[in-house]
Amino acid sequence: MKSHYSQDYIDDVLVRFAYHSTGIEGNTLTLRDTQRILEGHVLPSSGDHSLRELYEVDNHRRAFDYAFEEAEKGTPYSGYFVRQMHQLLTDRILVDAGQYKTAGNRIRGARFRTAEPWEVPMKVQEWCDNLNWRLAHAKNFDDRLEALLDSHIRFEQIHPFSDSNGRTGRMLINYSLIMDHQPLLVIERNDRDHYIDLEAEEDVQGLMTYAKQKLAQEREDMENFYIIAERQAKFEKEQWQKIQNGTLALPKSLDQ
């Protein structure tokens, strides 16, 4: 599945997605610090950050790997898959990582009540079944995107976990985009209030408009990374052919 994306694009979008998705929920790490953590397990330049903030970012690497691995298998949405994604994103952070909530919770400022704990397993399974059906019967990408975004709102209304429902839901959107070989959706932290308003108002079409704008920008970035990677691969192949033909010499340190 990763063959449909250049590795440079995956590395780039991982950093940006982790930075913005955690930032929407209050993480204060900078984009540069996020990159340092994800690319080299390096602590941020400032010591003013909590251990939780570091793990929130670092956990996205494993969540991304899991998403690509399962997309390669064509794994459909299921309760197990949803819990596993939450577990990876909240490992070393939450005592109940990967487990459904056992106490009631609510979204601050929301007009609706989230699901009761006893309802969650059934509602999540219904959510998965409905989304899988809509994706399988979608006529085009717009239909699939609408199904994803509508389901994202429904997922947040269920609020199946004690914490980190938002970042889990955003990762679940991107899982389907990966399966479709599409660019990934990065909802930026600066758009937090607009994004939350769209969710609260259940404005699927408004969320569609926002997502399509972001995906258009993301597609351009993805294609540029792919073109650069293809040109580099072609160049390196030509260099090796020249070496084999004797028209290009190896560096002396290697030609021994």
C-alpha positions in Angstrom: 0.0 0.0 0.0 2.9 2.4 0.7 4.0 2.0 -2.9 1.2 4.3 -3.9 2.9 7.1 -1.8 6.5 8.3 -1.8 8.2 7.7 1.5 9.0 11.4 1.7 5.3 12.2 1.5 4.5 9.7 4.2 7.2 11.2 6.5 6.0 14.7 5.8 2.3 14.1 6.3 2.9 12.1 9.4 4.6 15.1 11.0 1.9 17.6 9.9 -1.0 15.3 10.9 0.5 14.5 14.3 1.2 18.2 14.9 -2.2 19.5 14.0 -4.3 16.6 15.3 -2.7 16.7 18.8 -2.8 20.5 18.6 -6.5 20.6 18.1 -6.7 18.9 21.5 -4.3 21.3 23.2 -0.8 19.9 22.6 1.7 22.8 22.7 4.7 21.2 20.9 5.9 23.1 17.8 6.0 21.7 14.3 9.8 21.5 14.5 9.6 19.6 17.8 7.0 17.3 16.4 9.4 16.5 13.5 12.3 15.9 15.8 10.4 13.5 17.9 8.9 11.5 15.0 12.1 11.4 12.9 14.7 10.8 15.6 13.1 10.2 19.0 14.7 13.5 20.1 13.3 15.5 23.0 12.1 19.0 22.2 14.3 22.0 22.5 12.2 23.3 25.4 11.7 21.4 28.7 8.3 23.1 29.2 6.3 20.2 27.8 4.6 17.3 29.6 5.5 13.7 29.1 2.0 13.2 27.8 2.6 15.7 25.0 5.7 13.8 23.8 3.8 10.5 23.8 0.8 12.0 22.0 3.1 12.8 19.1 5.3 9.7 19.2 2.2 7.4 19.2 1.2 8.6 15.8 4.1 6.8 14.2 2.8 3.4 15.3 -0.8 4.4 14.4 0.3 5.3 10.9 2.2 2.0 10.5 -0.8 0.1 11.6 -3.1 2.0 9.2 -0.9 1.2 6.2 -0.5 -2.5 7.3 -4.2 -3.0 7.7 -5.0 -1.1 4.5 -2.7 -3.4 2.6 -4.9 -6.3 3.9 -8.1 -4.5 3.1 -9.3 -4.8 6.7 -12.8 -3.3 7.1 -13.8 -1.1 10.0 -14.7 -3.2 13.1 -14.9 -2.6 16.9 -11.6 -4.3 17.3 -9.9 -2.1 14.7 -11.3 1.1 16.3 -10.1 0.0 19.8 -6.7 -1.0 18.4 -6.3 2.4 16.8 -7.2 4.2 20.0 -4.8 1.9 21.9 -1.9 2.9 19.6 -2.7 6.6 19.8 -3.1 6.6 23.6 -0.4 4.1 24.7 1.6 5.3 27.7 -1.0 8.1 28.2 -4.3 6.6 29.3 -4.9 3.9 31.8 -7.8 2.6 29.7 -6.1 2.9 26.3 -8.0 0.8 23.7 -10.9 0.2 26.1 -14.4 1.7 25.8 -15.5 4.2 28.4 -16.9 2.9 31.6 -18.3 6.3 32.8 -20.5 8.8 31.0 -18.8 11.7 29.2 -19.9 14.7 27.1 -18.6 17.1 24.6 -18.3 20.6 26.1 -20.8 22.9 24.5 -22.6 20.2 22.5 -26.4 20.1 22.4 -26.5 16.3 22.3 -25.7 13.6 24.8 -23.0 11.1 24.0 -23.7 7.4 24.2 -24.0 5.7 27.6 -21.2 3.3 28.4 -23.5 0.3 28.1 -24.5 1.4 24.6 -21.0 1.8 23.2 -20.1 -1.7 21.9 -23.4 -2.0 20.0 -23.3 1.6 18.7 -19.7 1.3 17.5 -20.5 -2.0 15.7 -23.5 -0.3 14.1 -21.2 2.6 13.1 -18.7 0.2 11.5 -21.3 -1.8 9.7 -23.0 1.4 8.3 -19.7 2.9 7.2 -18.5 -0.3 5.6 -21.8 -0.6 3.6 -21.7 3.1 2.5 -18.1 2.8 1.3 -18.8 -0.4 -0.6 -21.8 1.1 -2.3 -20.4 4.5 -3.0 -20.5 5.5 -6.7 -17.5 7.8 -6.7 -15.0 9.4 -4.4 -17.3 12.3 -3.4 -19.8 9.7 -2.1 -17.0 8.0 -0.2 -15.8 11.2 1.3 -19.3 12.2 2.4 -19.7 8.8 4.0 -16.4 9.3 5.9 -17.2 12.8 7.1 -20.8 12.0 8.1 -19.6 9.0 10.0 -16.9 11.1 11.6 -19.6 13.3 13.1 -21.5 10.2 14.3 -18.4 8.8 15.8 -17.8 11.9 17.9 -21.4 11.8 19.0 -20.9 8.3 20.3 -17.7 9.4 22.0 -16.8 5.8 22.8 -13.7 6.4 24.8 -12.9 8.3 28.0 -10.5 10.6 26.1 -8.8 11.1 22.7 -12.0 10.5 20.6 -11.1 13.3 18.3 -7.7 12.2 17.2 -8.9 8.6 16.9 -11.8 9.8 14.7 -9.5 11.8 12.5 -7.1 8.8 12.1 -10.1 6.7 11.1 -11.0 9.1 8.3 -7.4 8.8 6.9 -7.5 5.0 7.1 -10.1 4.9 4.3 -8.2 7.5 2.4 -5.1 5.3 2.5 -7.1 2.4 1.3 -8.3 4.5 -1.7 -4.7 5.7 -2.4 -5.9 9.3 -1.7 -4.0 12.1 -0.1 -4.5 12.3 3.7 -6.7 14.8 5.4 -4.9 17.2 7.7 -7.3 19.3 9.7 -5.2 22.2 10.9 -5.1 23.4 14.5 -5.8 27.0 13.3 -9.1 25.7 12.0 -10.1 24.1 15.3 -13.0 26.4 16.1 -14.5 26.1 12.5 -14.0 22.3 12.6 -15.7 21.9 16.0 -18.6 24.2 14.9 -19.2 22.1 11.8 -19.3 19.0 14.0 -21.6 20.5 16.5 -24.0 21.7 13.8 -23.8 18.3 12.1 -22.9 20.2 8.9 -21.7 17.4 6.6 -21.7 19.6 3.5 -19.7 22.3 5.3 -17.2 19.7 6.4 -17.1 18.4 2.8 -16.3 21.8 1.5 -13.5 22.2 4.0 -12.1 18.7 3.4 -12.1 19.0 -0.4 -10.1 22.2 -0.2 -7.6 20.6 2.1 -7.4 17.4 0.0 -6.8 19.4 -3.2 -3.8 21.1 -1.6 -2.6 17.8 -0.2 -2.9 16.1 -3.6 -0.6 18.7 -5.1 1.9 18.1 -2.3 1.6 14.3 -2.7 2.1 14.4 -6.4 5.1 16.7 -6.2 6.8 14.3 -3.7 6.0 11.4 -6.0 7.4 13.2 -9.1 10.6 14.0 -7.2 11.0 10.4 -6.0 10.4 9.0 -9.5 13.0 11.3 -11.0 15.5 10.5 -8.3 14.9 6.7 -8.8 15.4 7.1 -12.5 18.6 9.1 -12.1 20.0 6.5 -9.7 19.1 3.6 -12.1 20.9 5.5 -15.0 23.9 6.0 -12.8 24.2 2.2 -12.1 23.8 1.5 -15.8 26.7 3.8 -16.6 28.8 2.0 -14.0 28.0 -1.3 -15.5 28.7 0.0 -19.0 32.1 1.4 -17.8 31.1 5.0 -18.6 31.1 6.0 -15.0 33.7 5.1 -12.4 32.9 4.1 -8.9 34.5 6.3 -6.1 37.9 4.9 -5.3 36.9 4.0 -1.8 34.2 1.6 -3.2 36.2 0.3 -6.2 38.4 -2.1 -4.2 
